[in-house]
Amino acid sequence: MPLSPGSRLGHYEIQSLRGAGGMGEVYRSRDVRLDRTVALKILPSHIAADPGFRQRFEREARSAAALSHPHICALYDVGEAPNPENQRGEPVQFLVMEYLEGETLAEALQRKPLSISEVLRTSIEIADAIDKAHRKGVVHRDLKPGNVMLTASGAKLLDFGLAKVQQPPFISAGMTATASAPLTDRGTVLGTPNYMAPEQVEGREADHRSDIFSLGAIIYEMTTGRRAFDGSSPASIMAAILDREPPPLTTLQPLASPMLDHLVARCLAKNPDDRWQSAGDVMRELQWIAQSPQSLAAASRSRPASRQRRWLIAAACAWAAIATVAAVVMAVRPRSLTPLPEQRLDITTPPTFDPFSVAISPDGTKVVFVAPSGNRPLLWLRYLNSTTAQPLAGTDSPQFPFWSPDSRSIGFGSSGSLKRIDLDGGSVRTLTNAPLFLGGAWNADGTILFVPNTNSNIFRVPDGGGDPIAVTPPVGPTGHHHFPHALPDGRHFLYYMVGTPETRGVYVAGVDGSSPRRLLDADGAAVYARGRLLFVRQGKLLAQRFDPSSATLDGPLSTVIDQIAVSGFAGANLLGLSASRDGIIAYRADAPPLSIRFGVNWVDRSGNVLESVKDTPVVPLNMSLSPDGRQLAMFVNGDVWLRELATGTSNRLTLDSAIDFPGVWSPDAKRIVFCSNRKGVFDLCAKDVTGAGGDELVLATPETKMPTDWSADGKYVLFRSLNSKTTFDIWALSTTDRKPFPVAVTPFEERDGQFSPDGKWLAYQSNESGRFEIWVRPFPAPGVNVKPDERWQLTADGGTQVRWGRDGKEIFYVTPAGKLMAMPVAIDVDGRAVSHGAAVTLFSVGVQPYGGGTVLPWYTVSRDGKRILTAIAPLPPATNPITLLLNWKP
């Protein structure tokens, strides 16, 4: 009987049934002790009941558990527990394995044939895993496409070591099976006959060379789309394995090279002595074939619909594949006495609104970038020996990825947190809070340097998670630290400081917190490669000799790239730039789509421009429309400006040298509460819109604050507060006694709260579910806590920048893909519950909310809800490729 969701076997909680067969049932489960998702396999009772089985099972399981390899599914645990579905409590035997997202190779082959490049890549990964197992004395003995899982990080072999336990040393005369399913009767051969070696079919002792035969059968099927040995019954299949040779690869797949045909034929030799004698030899042969010009050309051809298309597509793909792999080969080959020519190779990516999130791995074999997948942005991974990129599941709304030193894990910011994904398994872990992530670097000592907030200094945290420790001094009102870059000595790092012309630039600092030192002026962060410091000035990538041990510059400047993407959006000075250890530079060249276009316009609900607000100061952000609709407060170059919409005149409201963000209007449109960092952190200040009376400090605390709304009755000002432990929280300030009180304070992020028109409800965004969604809760009186069930999640696919319609019957919000949505909402007659209808898309501005949330809102809604005032013009996604620069010469 299948186990029910919620039931437990020991400390493993069953979540859902993922598959079942003759060798048991597999469940997605949660290890409640370690809080991780696992795959739990229940072994059939008729097998587990065998007294001799348990001893063999545990012995072989220990061997399998000792295997640690990126392309082997890890075995975590072996256990026995009472069956929760059986009243007698009969014990069940189970395995606990790594949980993998993806599809089996068998499923992939049913869906579509693999390209030659995919065949070679997958075959190399399988051979590498088999070689590691054989060196540990573990033979699989049931290799088949159904035991190969294709994941975002590559192929994963399943059930290693278990087939050896289950394999009897003979074949039952009464064996029954189909050609597509494993044999499941005890006393029979367990596995699919199509992939058995001749010695297995004959009942002789099998060894590691039996796995090599099975591997050859798998490669044959991947290449041709047909099984090497097939038949209408198990007996006919076995006869084919013993007596016949499959047709050559090249007769079924003309794109396959004769070298691959030779390799597979030797794998499928009837006599084990005539086969390759180790999986390592097979892997090295496959790698040699993958690098040969003939295979490179064949790997990129396709099947077009017409003769002319066939020629054009084949030629283009062949050149692309040859160029890409040749680039990798040339990048890692030993340097000859004759300098290699400089080369530029383009990697086409899906259109993206975040062209600056690009990172090449330290070993120079992979590139990660951000692009949409469906309705949300994800990390995409491209192996440079492949012609395609794949999205990485679980990396919603990522920003600024960076690599671990061993090139096997990626760090990134997402939904207010610093996260990592391990390519060996695809698991995503949250390491610490990073409300507005602005770059990270993985240091050689096993720590991660990162910037958690826009006006923050740099912190370090263990790469397994923990409490962050500051490594650069606190920033002042005009200085921010961005985008650290680890240096090879593991003791120093670079970072970029946003500041005045005298203080901005590239700095070097120690991971031990030693005093930073300014190296040079630049327009963005720097990276180190091949003994040079690479940095940008006026859109050009420059290089200068740099000694990382002494952190000193020497020699003249030289231009490496004439044009590179740079953006000063939100003061972040973003660059599409990365470099590997050997000096392969990955970058995006500048292009018009990379420059965010600003312009204040009234648009209708479909995004059509109705009226332009002319002569607006440059980069108007954080707009706040006055309640009477006459004036617009906005952030321009560090100050609050007011714009009279009727007359077109603009006036600067704040005049100090600190950064002042406009906030919220009083209900009578006479005052504005804004935030300013003139004392180091952002405090709440107020000022009369006429400028009379000067600035008034309303609330000062040690935490950064930003006002988000003012209730219609004038009694409360909502603001978000950044706490070092709970990150962003929502607070309210009473305008009568000037006392703040908490509204939504949890371990998660709650921010950017908005009052309903009647002041009784609060809409806000929270990442409680794992990503930012829109929530609604009652607005409590001071000192009243909202019960956990007195809140409602309105969105399920991501949402930020929420606004109430003035009639209280509609909310607006922005999706992770940059679409403005409208959703009908209703409060029940008792005023105690919220319901909502389906959200509709109004229009897209093509700009992702910064940091998975929002720093500077870019729209506001008119009183009648029919017009939207937006500061960002609709923008097409960037389509220019990632360029790889190899063998560059300073």
Steps between C-alpha positions, in 0.01 A plus 500: 500500500647842403599731785281803561639856485587614851581153632848434636766235485735597779592864449396495133163656418327372187392776258396331174537179300742554211513154343444128554623179345611149572787617718283716723344842535682836497364795699597863515561549873638749747775426746352688797825475691713672235211682325584381151309331221597138432385205293387208715482156337290229666628152420242226423414292806556168324862601433571675830365198694784275378732450803806488276395808311542738789864415559587529130286809462667689784848400379436620147319812620810599695704463181254710302485766772878537478467625143521878476489629145315781321336251264396235755179535698610507862374235743445670838356235726365145540224438748223286640183633662144386576263540207263785599233360264507154664321454831734213591793736457698263281840653426596626157849531357582826327776695334547876527654660193570839351182651354545593136293724275497408132411209275654162438700439187233248399234772520718743306560244222126440469439872469767592244837378365816645649745709303854371455631760747244386759593136437868570556448714808264252665720202408808668651311569823371141526843352424661729758250384766544131412878537516477649851277216616721230350804646672308460827422139419132562426346358181159623395375203292174668405606791280216614276341831394243468776781512758646823361337824615555816296514803728598863462850409617540206262444124506454315829524122537239340725501178708876454504602182677148368550480290185797301623305398808187411312674320213490119546778300336263316269205551269170340585359277233160644576603864456231730361542863401428754232760678295422835660470412868743354754451141610360494847462138609741374765736238368512676163727751341398843621542769238410570142632224268589747223804628692640175647849383409532151344651358819198620695264341250688170531494512877877535535663724758492864390760763578572866421527421129131405503426863588711607202288283269183660643653843453565423135135397456387829659728711277375308196138577588571866576674539163261310273169516686488116478604231744812307409325172582124466476237237442143397562581299814773470762623183328539672162676794662746268673561313177586829332742590779675162470509454123449826308675829445295820480522709180786753503414837653582685181239307299222620733641839595715654223606784730679257731874479447677171421698553822182479706393195298831330584471586870147356529588186302784426739271556800258244352757228436362156597818396680573716806873482420439673166321799656646814646645387830405807706227760498773761538639400160153536350461846655834620363419368155166680510671823603746464210211438258312804637799721417555366151397732212283236336291447812477872567355564159258210521389591850336822391305394190122478499217357294338788306188503287658604171823450311598866523418521872692179560815648349471835678416361843760225482769747398411753768472242778817323395699823507350593839584162652850496353569851626365440850681174571815612326498803724484286811774271374724791415431663835616202704776355277861561599638822364731462205789722410292654221231728651148382428281744308242704689149362448147618574216249516134584556257304718139570410267517801125543537395868505556637848430811705807430714797492261744580780461171690769300318776284650749258346621216724858516636598194294367668185262218402159647591308826485201591714263786422150626580213478253124435514364147507124506474370786712802550724875555466730209586868420490601332174807278471696451179782248478742627240529155342125510439292694251208565738437652841261368765309688773578399859186412695448674835695815411202737474573873457880464522754777489875531453613134501855408599692170505666289766875452453449138387241608237240259643270742683346839427412773747233759422253741654128420493191629679690674776748218567847381408465152352713229343423222255723195474527359151556155653132439567344836430409574863445867592585621851442833671816617677401830661294813456585740219206741466644687199785283378776682313758239415695214651830315471594150614832509681755218504464461879141378472329828577286722282545875481178683422314831513161459671356845432535806278658724763698224670857404561628150410447191715628145497309184588594128492402343168275261692312787667534676834530840659654771277804696619590843363835516319494862383428803715147646520410724210430869526207697360651517152694174474382147417705181455403279204609182318790337684749291299720241675871502423695173455693526828177449696592786733405806296215611282396787280180701515348807345401805701226731381578846630622845414752552218774500763393178676337282235696226327656156547629411849698208639432366850581198718252228592624541859351851506826687445471855373401536134710699256392680183673368188356711219202685365258300283141494381423162657635191671833344397606139445843337507627268225839398358699741714287798397235707670207548261277805552276734303526868419274680255363175364843346426651199675855586605779284641798578722761269648405405857685300767233340722750409776603862556179649354697746288451626145784545255554591137290676238129468433385312193159459337364146488143564379382817331138482615342322794160523667483741796191620685471744786143396583429557872863602548611139468746551210421162349738327258446198280853372571665183632829313455629147556828411670669450163377833374194420287291817523122479479320827435211667323569790269288808549189540288192725511279237672741493795432862592186536710288779355338744740217733427194590706182420310133457569395175334171314480448151639645352181821703521412747223647845567228758564712792613870563559628698795756710316823650627525249783839495673719205401429156650177572693438215744315417822209705373220593737188674370332748733148408618352786297683382187667835443861436599754226458780437751795311360863409562747681274877486556479448875227752584123538519350699213143616457335529161186707435318298238279786385773761450796269428724671756741299715645603835767340714358443847809372688831679474748305717791290370363170635268262313131580544234261369148638456244307690133570567260792494277609783128462419467878459799508259679758715790293639729220392669242718825387339814315607853638512839358594648828616580330836638180349185287490176589327272672752150641448474875442211729407470827317231741391464487121531879488849468648405704805626396842795291388548125544359325807647175639198278562657168603862398559597141581814292435323328211452617143140605431291608203140630511255316275151643571297750706152399616204696360402617848850639553561300819769255387804490276612158383870437456729207438791447738809292431597281796825301504320183617148520355592703187218724373205547733193722481447757775259786549558841654221678684487864389348605832756373750786426256532145637580213257345154539552172310244387243664201330823369654604142419819314400390564140496825304189714516523836332344777296166495682202690359183605683163414358293816432305449824821442697384165641713271284860474396636365171870419489759265354664212689740220411352262757416250224856504360452789258329836520121478484221745577325458836215680677435524874296720733671814621513465879474766763823568690598202715261256330657198334345352187432128533688277255179402320388862465695556182448393140744429219353644180762403240669170420743589220685789660405860570650829618423875504140460612256795480133524601242635261332806648165318528656217702371239254818450303870462560787549257837327514803410287605145405860372495487536121423873527127486419253734669199302621156592633311268736145546634474460878205496739457515876215291643202667665643442849828659400692191611614328180636584156417339168632575156442432133737415220770757426520648151809634326484871424834550325871426533778752540760228463693582818531250781440629852841566644625235743187289460314775684520873449728786592343777300135466391445593138124547476200649677128473426248781448203542734258347251733208424479563124842657455847404618786742540824318423863611501644224282423478131413157358823325417580202277722236661870493422582259220871560453706187575754420766841531337798289599839661447794259487875551471468875548818699507546794736 
